[in-house]
Amino acid sequence: MEADLGQMGMKQFIIVDKGDDSSSLIALYDTAQDQEAAGSKAAELLGRLAVFMAAPPERKQDEVPINFIF
């Protein structure tokens, strides 16, 4: 699955464990257009994780004004 994620044009893919059987998936792209272009492939890959989810994830787009990588 990692190779498939890398082919979607994203720069980072992060899973945050929020506890209580809850998590957030964060995918960082260079542009909104890159994120939108990856939509169908993202749906396919998330479908592979359906057994781990209580409900389909909500996909939304937000701007990241600061992202320091050290």
C-alpha positions as CSV (number, residue, x, y, z in Angstrom):
1,M,0.0,0.0,0.0
2,E,2.9,2.4,0.7
3,A,4.0,2.2,-3.0
4,D,0.4,3.0,-4.1
5,L,0.3,6.0,-1.7
6,G,3.5,7.3,-3.1
7,Q,2.1,7.3,-6.7
8,M,-0.7,9.6,-5.7
9,G,1.4,12.8,-5.7
10,M,1.2,13.4,-2.0
11,K,4.2,14.7,0.0
12,Q,3.3,13.2,3.4
13,F,0.8,10.7,4.7
14,I,0.1,10.7,8.4
15,I,-2.2,8.7,10.6
16,V,-2.9,10.2,14.0
17,D,-4.3,7.9,16.7
18,K,-6.8,9.9,18.7
19,G,-7.6,7.2,21.1
20,D,-11.0,5.5,21.8
21,D,-10.8,3.7,18.4
22,S,-10.6,7.0,16.5
23,S,-7.9,8.3,14.1
24,S,-7.3,11.0,11.6
25,L,-5.6,10.5,8.2
26,I,-3.7,13.5,6.9
27,A,-2.4,13.6,3.4
28,L,-0.3,16.6,2.3
29,Y,-0.1,17.7,-1.3
30,D,1.7,20.5,-3.0
31,T,-1.6,22.0,-4.4
32,A,-5.3,21.6,-4.1
33,Q,-5.4,20.4,-7.7
34,D,-3.0,17.6,-6.9
35,Q,-5.3,16.5,-4.0
36,E,-8.4,16.7,-6.2
37,A,-6.7,14.7,-9.0
38,A,-5.9,11.9,-6.5
39,G,-9.6,11.6,-5.4
40,S,-10.5,8.3,-7.1
41,K,-7.3,6.6,-6.2
42,A,-7.6,7.7,-2.6
43,A,-11.2,6.3,-2.5
44,E,-9.8,3.0,-3.8
45,L,-7.0,2.8,-1.2
46,L,-9.3,3.8,1.7
47,G,-11.6,1.1,0.6
48,R,-8.9,-1.4,1.4
49,L,-8.9,-0.1,5.0
50,A,-12.7,-0.3,5.3
51,V,-12.5,-3.3,7.7
52,F,-10.7,-1.0,10.2
53,M,-13.3,1.9,10.0
54,A,-16.7,2.2,11.5
55,A,-17.8,4.7,8.8
56,P,-16.3,6.0,5.6
57,P,-13.9,8.9,6.2
58,E,-14.8,12.5,5.5
59,R,-12.5,14.0,2.9
60,K,-11.9,17.7,3.1
61,Q,-9.4,20.2,2.0
62,D,-7.6,22.7,4.2
63,E,-4.7,25.0,3.7
64,V,-1.5,24.3,5.8
65,P,0.0,27.7,6.5
66,I,3.0,26.4,8.4
67,N,4.6,22.9,8.2
68,F,8.1,22.7,9.7
69,I,10.1,19.6,8.9
70,F,13.3,19.1,10.8
